Amino acid sequence: MAIRLFGYAIALMAVFLLTPATLAGITVLERSSFASVRTFAGSNGATSEESAQDSTDVLIGGFNLGENVDADVDLDDQFSQGIAEAQGSLNVTDNVGFGGSTLVITANRSSSIFAQVLLNPASSAASATYNLTVRFRVEGEDANYAITGAFDPGNDGNTIFNTRSVRLTRPGTGINLFNYRTAGPLDQTGVLRDGLQYELIVRMADDFLIGAGAGADSSSLNLNFTVTPIPEPTTAALLLGCAGLATIRRRRNPRQN
């Protein structure tokens, strides 16, 4: 008996490991979280660089990066003929998981960067990047989606990469169910169709390259995205019937005080 139970346990564990991201008709197929903050300062042959980055492709679970980095050169550095500095701060947390039968994706990001040249010849640069992609499939029945939160992509200024958006798309079709590109609230609901794949994509980049003067940028994100299967009519009727029977039973058997 013990050997048989052990065999059942191993079989159940194998099933769990092979399908760790499937629940109630929603399958998470791909997840990529990436965050990076970098700074650079240079003059003539003198350079200073500092950076931090992390990533994960684990389908279910959390991710975080919180770093402050800086770089600078001045006349005390060998070969330097100028003065420059750069600073970067990035804090990111996100999570992909299930709450009951609901797929829940959360993301929070705040960043600030600063680059300055105090004496030429010199240059400085700073960047803070966050990318999130979650691809999933709706199976068995349609599902409701909802996104809430706030999105502030910051000031474009003289940024190098102007890629800042929060969007829900159908891969390979060019169809976006929503695509936020400017500052404002995140607030939309809709229906996702059974059998189709979808991608939630977040792209945020603050970056400055300075050859003279100074520049700064900051941005923020607070996102909550959910996908909940819509019960089929037969399932809904069954749940309603069970609720009705429970009410009748309570009426027939009032609690004795």
C-alpha positions in Angstrom: 0.0 0.0 0.0 2.8 2.4 1.0 4.6 1.8 -2.4 1.3 2.4 -4.3 0.7 5.7 -2.4 4.2 6.8 -3.1 3.7 6.0 -6.8 0.6 8.1 -6.8 2.4 11.0 -5.1 5.2 10.9 -7.7 2.6 10.9 -10.6 0.8 13.8 -9.1 4.1 15.7 -8.6 5.0 15.1 -12.3 1.7 16.4 -13.5 2.1 19.5 -11.3 5.6 20.2 -12.6 4.6 19.7 -16.3 1.6 22.1 -16.0 2.6 24.7 -13.4 0.9 27.6 -15.1 -2.6 26.2 -16.0 -5.7 26.8 -13.9 -9.4 27.0 -14.7 -8.9 27.3 -18.5 -6.1 29.9 -18.5 -2.6 28.8 -19.4 0.4 31.0 -19.0 2.7 30.1 -21.9 5.5 32.6 -21.6 6.7 35.2 -19.1 9.7 37.5 -19.3 10.6 40.2 -16.8 13.7 42.4 -17.3 15.0 45.4 -15.5 18.2 47.4 -15.9 19.7 50.7 -14.7 23.0 52.0 -16.2 25.2 55.1 -15.8 28.2 56.4 -17.8 30.6 59.4 -17.6 33.6 60.0 -19.7 36.2 62.5 -20.8 39.0 61.9 -23.2 40.4 58.5 -22.2 38.9 58.5 -18.7 35.6 56.6 -18.2 33.4 55.6 -15.3 30.5 53.1 -15.6 28.1 51.4 -13.1 25.1 49.2 -13.8 22.7 46.7 -12.4 20.2 44.3 -14.0 18.2 41.2 -13.4 15.6 39.1 -15.2 13.4 36.0 -15.0 11.4 33.8 -17.3 9.8 31.7 -14.5 6.1 31.5 -15.5 4.6 31.9 -12.0 6.1 34.0 -9.3 7.5 37.3 -8.4 10.4 39.5 -9.6 12.1 42.5 -8.2 15.0 44.9 -8.7 15.9 47.9 -6.5 19.2 49.6 -7.3 20.9 53.1 -7.3 24.0 53.5 -9.4 26.2 56.5 -10.3 29.2 57.3 -12.4 31.5 60.4 -12.6 34.8 61.7 -14.0 36.7 64.8 -13.0 40.1 66.4 -13.4 41.6 64.2 -10.7 41.1 61.2 -13.0 44.0 60.3 -15.3 43.5 61.4 -18.9 40.3 63.3 -18.0 40.0 66.9 -19.4 36.4 67.4 -18.3 33.9 66.9 -15.6 30.7 64.8 -15.9 28.4 62.7 -13.7 25.3 60.5 -14.0 22.9 59.0 -11.6 20.2 56.3 -11.9 17.6 54.8 -9.6 15.2 52.0 -10.5 12.7 50.1 -8.3 10.6 47.3 -9.9 8.4 44.6 -8.6 6.1 42.4 -10.6 4.2 39.1 -10.0 2.3 36.5 -12.1 0.0 34.2 -10.3 -3.5 32.8 -9.8 -6.0 34.0 -7.2 -8.7 31.3 -7.2 -9.6 30.9 -10.8 -8.3 34.4 -11.8 -5.0 35.1 -13.5 -3.5 38.1 -11.7 -0.6 40.1 -13.0 0.8 43.0 -11.0 3.6 45.4 -11.7 5.0 48.5 -9.9 7.9 50.6 -11.2 9.5 53.9 -10.3 12.7 55.4 -11.8 14.7 58.6 -12.0 17.8 59.3 -13.9 20.1 62.3 -14.2 23.1 63.2 -16.4 25.2 66.3 -16.4 28.4 67.7 -18.0 30.0 70.4 -15.9 33.2 70.9 -18.0 33.8 69.9 -21.6 35.2 67.9 -23.3 33.0 65.2 -21.6 29.8 63.2 -21.9 27.4 61.4 -19.6 24.5 59.0 -20.0 21.9 57.3 -17.8 19.2 54.8 -18.5 16.5 52.8 -16.7 14.7 50.1 -18.5 11.8 47.7 -17.6 10.2 45.1 -19.9 7.5 42.7 -19.0 5.8 40.2 -21.4 3.2 37.6 -20.3 1.7 35.4 -23.0 -1.3 33.3 -22.1 -4.1 31.3 -23.7 -7.8 31.2 -22.8 -9.3 27.7 -23.0 -12.7 26.1 -22.5 -14.7 29.3 -22.2 -14.4 33.1 -22.8 -12.9 35.2 -20.0 -13.3 38.7 -18.7 -10.2 40.9 -18.4 -9.7 44.1 -16.4 -6.8 46.5 -16.1 -6.5 49.2 -13.4 -3.7 51.4 -12.1 -1.7 54.4 -13.4 0.9 54.9 -16.1 3.4 57.8 -16.3 6.0 57.4 -19.0 7.8 60.5 -18.0 9.3 63.3 -20.2 10.6 62.2 -23.6 13.2 65.0 -23.6 16.2 63.9 -25.7 15.7 60.2 -25.0 17.3 57.7 -27.3 14.6 55.0 -27.2 11.1 56.3 -27.2 9.4 52.9 -26.4 6.9 53.4 -23.6 3.6 51.6 -23.6 1.3 49.2 -21.8 -0.7 47.1 -24.2 -2.7 43.9 -24.6 -2.3 42.3 -28.0 -3.1 39.2 -30.0 0.3 37.8 -31.1 1.0 37.9 -34.8 -2.2 39.8 -35.7 -1.3 43.4 -35.0 -4.5 43.7 -33.0 -4.3 45.6 -29.7 -7.1 45.4 -27.2 -5.6 48.4 -25.4 -2.4 50.4 -25.9 -1.5 53.1 -23.4 1.3 55.4 -24.5 0.6 58.6 -22.5 0.3 59.5 -18.8 -3.0 58.7 -17.2 -5.1 56.0 -15.4 -5.2 52.4 -16.6 -8.9 51.5 -16.7 -10.4 49.1 -19.1 -12.5 45.9 -19.2 -13.4 43.5 -22.0 -13.8 39.9 -23.1 -11.1 37.5 -24.3 -12.2 34.7 -26.6 -11.9 31.0 -26.0 -9.0 29.3 -27.8 -7.0 32.5 -28.5 -3.6 33.7 -27.2 -2.9 37.1 -25.8 0.1 39.0 -24.6 0.3 41.7 -21.9 3.4 43.8 -22.8 5.0 46.6 -20.8 7.8 48.6 -22.2 9.3 51.5 -20.2 12.7 53.2 -20.8 14.2 56.4 -19.4 17.5 57.4 -21.0 19.6 60.5 -21.6 22.9 61.1 -23.4 24.4 64.4 -22.6 27.3 66.2 -24.4 26.7 69.5 -22.7 24.4 70.8 -19.9 22.2 68.5 -17.9 19.1 66.3 -18.3 16.8 64.3 -16.1 13.8 62.0 -16.4 11.5 60.0 -14.2 8.6 57.6 -14.8 6.2 55.3 -12.8 3.8 52.5 -13.2 1.2 50.8 -11.0 -0.6 48.0 -12.8 -3.1 45.3 -11.9 -4.4 43.0 -14.7 -6.8 40.2 -14.2 -8.3 37.5 -16.4 -11.3 35.6 -15.0 -13.1 32.7 -16.9 -16.8 33.4 -17.7 -18.9 30.4 -16.4 -20.8 28.6 -19.2 -24.6 28.8 -19.0 -24.9 25.3 -17.7 -22.3 25.9 -15.0 -23.9 29.1 -14.0 -27.3 27.5 -13.8 -25.9 24.7 -11.7 -24.3 27.1 -9.3 -27.5 29.1 -9.1 -29.5 25.9 -8.5 -27.1 24.9 -5.7 -27.5 28.3 -4.1 -31.3 28.0 -4.3 -31.3 24.5 -2.7 -29.2 25.8 0.1 -31.6 28.7 0.7 -34.6 26.3 0.7 -32.8 24.0 3.2 -32.1 26.9 5.5 -35.8 27.9 5.4 -37.0 24.4 6.2 -34.5 24.0 9.0 -34.4 27.4 10.8 -31.6 27.7 13.3 -32.8 27.0 16.9 -32.0 29.7 19.4 
